[in-house]
Amino acid sequence: MKIRMASGLWALWTCLFLLVPALAQEAGSGLIGSRDSVEVRVFREDNLTTRGQLSLEGEIEVPLIGAVRLAGLSTTEAARVIEARLRDGYLVKPEVTVAITARVRKTVTVLGQAQRPGVFQIDPNRELTLIEAIGLAGGMTRIANEKKVTLKRKGSERAYRVNVKAIAAGEAKDIPLRDGDVISIPESLF
């Protein structure tokens, strides 16, 4: 009985020992966005640890190897890329981990005659269109003017008039949105 119980506890301990690091890594893992902050660690090489936000190009400076593009890669893929570059003349068998420490959030605002107007957070690694943003807001109300929707870009003085009815009918192209865009849906006069 004691042997069976000891082996059961040993199996449980082994599972926990293997599972806890995997869960810790999962919290900072995933697809790396172009302006996310990351931490790059090289096992037994503390002086190569790098923390920071990726550049606009999605790169980070790593000691010895310089700029490395990480945007669009998973944390595991990014670690493999850095390991390969470090193996090329610097370290014999580097072991690298990459974790996302902070994600840059992108938002789009939908105002006016939407079912649920508000600020919507969008995945930084996904393109969102005007029609999709209106869909996130529950669509337009029945008194909305679909032909005179305005789109204001962050940092721009100009607002663009958009005919959403024409886009929905396939007569015009949908518009890819950018971080900070504001969509205003006016009320129809009649």
Sequence and secondary structure as in RCSB ss.txt:
>XXXX:A:sequence
MKIRMASGLWALWTCLFLLVPALAQEAGSGLIGSRDSVEVRVFREDNLTTRGQLSLEGEIEVPLIGAVRLAGLST
TEAARVIEARLRDGYLVKPEVTVAITARVRKTVTVLGQAQRPGVFQIDPNRELTLIEAIGLAGGMTRIANEKKVT
LKRKGSERAYRVNVKAIAAGEAKDIPLRDGDVISIPESLF
>XXXX:A:secstr
 HHHHHHHHHHHHHHHHHHHHHHHHHHT SB  TT EEEEEETT GGG EEEE  TTSEEEETTTEEEE TTSBH
HHHHHHHHHHHHTTT SS  EEEEEEE   EEEEEEESBSS EEEEE TTS  BHHHHHHHTT B TTB TT EE
EE TT S EEEE HHHHHTTSS   B  TT EEEE B   
